[in-house]
């Protein structure tokens, strides 16, 4: 008697071995491995394309520019500052800073999307290293600005620089300004040499400048000044008061931190 087929097509049940089946790894394990791979790739990309700040550089081309120490400040301090920047704008202090014809073009430091479409950290590093070499020469060139009237218009340089930064502003990035100047503003509505520096008078002058929109909007900016009162041409008694005035003025403009060095 012939037994009924079991569906394998050989007519006899059990006399042909079935192929072995290798068990598939659990789905959660596969997902975890895939997630780990994505995380590694993302981490490597992030390290190479780390977001830095939007930055500004001001160079005083007036009397501050004469001492060799002032130029040494730029060549020694600016390279480290530039390492923390993705974009840098420039402004010169002249006798008429805001309308000056003495300019340097802004400098993008980070690679653009077109230059580095895949966010390759090697490409990003190569672009940054090349661009950063251009920062100091552009700043030093501002020392050679022609004389544009008597005195120094520091506030005008700040306003011009902040206009550039505002056009690029990104709330998620740091905003920082480095200033190479003695801050002896003696043009327009602010003449430091004749300013009444008593506490009440300082506050009144700052209010006047703010109301007249002569103070730029520095909300969220960090500001570092190198060469503050370097020549010390005024009475020593005024030094602490001048320091107080500028710190109060920067803070009134919205700066988060101010260093007068």
C-alpha positions in Angstrom: 0.0 0.0 0.0 1.3 3.4 -1.0 1.1 6.2 1.7 -0.3 9.5 0.8 2.1 12.2 -0.3 2.9 14.9 2.3 3.2 17.6 -0.4 7.0 17.4 -0.9 6.4 15.6 -4.3 8.4 12.4 -3.4 5.4 10.3 -2.6 6.9 9.0 0.6 6.7 10.9 3.9 9.9 11.6 5.8 12.5 9.9 3.5 14.0 13.2 2.2 15.8 15.6 4.5 14.5 19.1 4.8 16.9 22.0 4.1 18.2 23.7 7.2 17.1 27.2 7.9 19.5 29.7 9.6 17.6 31.9 12.1 17.6 35.6 11.3 18.9 38.0 14.0 16.3 39.7 16.0 15.0 42.9 14.4 15.8 45.1 17.5 19.5 44.1 17.2 19.6 45.1 13.5 18.0 48.4 14.3 20.5 49.1 17.1 23.4 48.4 14.8 22.1 50.6 12.1 21.5 53.4 14.6 25.0 53.1 15.9 26.4 53.4 12.4 24.4 56.5 11.7 25.6 58.0 15.0 29.2 57.4 14.2 28.9 59.0 10.8 27.0 62.0 12.2 29.5 62.5 15.0 32.4 62.5 12.5 30.7 65.0 10.3 29.8 67.2 13.2 33.4 67.3 14.4 34.6 68.4 11.0 31.9 71.0 10.5 31.4 72.3 14.0 29.4 75.6 13.9 31.4 78.6 15.1 30.5 82.2 15.5 29.8 85.3 13.4 32.6 87.7 14.1 33.7 91.3 13.6 37.1 93.0 13.6 37.6 96.8 14.2 41.1 98.3 13.6 41.8 101.9 14.6 43.7 103.7 11.8 44.0 107.0 13.7 46.6 107.9 16.4 46.2 104.4 17.9 47.9 103.0 14.8 51.2 104.7 15.4 52.8 102.5 18.1 54.2 99.2 17.0 52.5 97.5 19.9 49.1 98.2 18.3 50.1 96.3 15.2 51.6 93.5 17.3 48.3 93.2 19.0 46.6 92.4 15.7 49.1 89.9 14.5 49.3 88.1 17.9 45.6 88.2 19.1 43.6 88.0 15.8 44.6 84.4 14.6 43.3 82.8 17.8 40.1 84.9 17.7 39.5 83.8 14.0 39.6 80.1 14.9 36.2 80.6 16.6 34.6 82.2 13.6 32.6 81.0 10.6 32.4 84.5 9.1 34.3 87.8 9.7 33.4 91.4 8.9 35.9 94.3 9.1 35.7 98.0 9.9 38.2 100.8 10.3 38.2 103.7 12.8 38.8 106.8 10.8 37.7 110.4 11.2 34.5 109.4 9.5 34.2 105.7 10.0 30.6 105.0 8.8 31.0 106.7 5.5 34.7 105.8 5.0 35.9 104.5 1.7 38.6 102.5 3.5 37.1 99.0 3.5 38.0 95.3 3.6 35.5 92.8 2.2 33.9 90.4 4.7 35.5 87.0 4.8 33.6 83.7 5.0 35.7 81.2 6.9 33.5 78.1 6.8 33.1 76.1 3.6 29.9 76.9 1.7 27.4 74.2 0.8 28.7 74.3 -2.8 32.3 73.9 -1.6 31.5 71.0 0.7 28.1 69.5 -0.2 28.7 66.3 1.8 29.9 68.1 5.0 33.2 66.3 4.7 35.4 67.3 7.7 38.6 67.0 5.6 37.3 69.5 3.1 36.0 71.8 5.8 39.4 71.8 7.5 41.2 72.5 4.3 39.0 75.4 3.4 39.2 76.9 6.9 43.0 76.7 7.1 43.3 78.6 3.8 40.7 81.3 4.6 42.1 82.0 8.1 45.5 83.0 6.5 43.6 85.9 4.9 42.3 87.4 8.2 45.4 89.2 9.5 46.5 90.7 6.2 43.0 92.2 5.7 43.0 93.7 9.2 46.5 95.1 9.0 45.6 96.8 5.7 43.2 98.9 7.7 46.1 100.6 9.5 46.8 102.3 6.2 43.5 104.1 5.8 43.8 107.7 4.7 43.0 110.5 7.1 39.4 111.4 6.9 39.0 114.5 9.1 40.4 115.1 12.5 40.0 112.7 15.4 38.6 109.2 15.8 35.0 108.0 15.1 34.9 104.8 17.1 31.1 104.7 17.4 30.8 105.0 13.6 33.1 102.0 13.1 31.0 100.0 15.6 27.7 100.9 13.8 29.2 100.0 10.3 30.5 96.7 11.6 27.2 95.7 13.3 25.3 96.5 10.1 27.4 93.8 8.4 26.9 91.3 11.2 23.1 92.0 11.4 22.8 91.0 7.7 24.4 87.6 8.5 22.9 87.2 12.0 22.0 83.6 13.1 20.5 83.4 16.6 22.0 79.9 17.2 25.6 81.1 16.7 27.8 83.1 19.0 28.4 86.8 17.9 31.7 88.3 18.9 33.6 91.5 18.2 37.3 92.2 18.7 38.4 95.9 18.7 41.9 97.1 18.3 41.6 100.7 19.5 42.2 103.0 22.5 38.5 104.0 22.3 39.3 107.7 22.3 36.2 108.8 20.4 36.4 112.5 19.8 34.1 113.1 16.8 30.4 113.8 16.5 28.2 113.6 19.6 30.9 111.9 21.7 34.1 113.7 22.7 35.8 111.5 25.4 38.3 114.2 26.2 35.6 116.7 27.2 33.1 114.3 28.6 31.8 114.9 32.1 32.5 111.5 33.7 30.5 111.8 36.9 28.2 108.9 37.4 25.0 110.8 36.6 26.5 112.6 33.6 27.8 109.3 32.2 24.3 107.8 32.4 22.8 110.8 30.8 25.3 110.8 27.9 24.7 107.1 27.3 20.9 107.7 27.2 21.4 110.5 24.7 23.5 108.3 22.5 21.0 105.4 22.7 18.0 107.6 22.0 19.8 109.1 19.0 20.5 105.6 17.7 24.2 106.3 17.9 24.8 103.1 19.9 24.7 100.0 17.7 22.5 97.0 18.7 25.0 94.7 20.4 22.4 92.3 21.9 24.1 89.0 22.7 27.5 90.1 21.5 30.8 89.6 23.3 33.2 92.5 23.0 37.0 92.4 23.6 39.0 95.7 23.2 42.8 95.6 23.0 44.7 98.8 23.5 42.2 100.6 25.7 43.5 104.1 26.6 47.0 102.9 25.5 48.4 106.4 25.2 46.8 107.6 28.5 46.7 111.2 27.3 44.2 112.4 29.9 44.4 112.7 33.6 45.0 109.4 35.5 42.0 110.2 37.6 39.8 109.8 34.6 41.0 106.3 33.7 38.6 104.4 36.0 35.7 106.7 35.0 36.4 106.2 31.3 36.5 102.5 31.8 33.2 102.7 33.6 31.7 104.8 30.8 32.6 102.4 28.0 31.5 99.3 30.0 28.2 101.0 30.8 27.8 102.1 27.1 28.5 98.6 25.7 26.1 97.0 28.3 23.4 99.6 27.4 23.8 98.6 23.8 23.1 95.0 24.8 26.6 93.4 24.9 26.7 90.2 27.1 30.3 90.6 28.1 32.9 93.4 27.7 36.6 93.2 28.2 38.8 96.3 28.1 42.4 95.2 27.8 
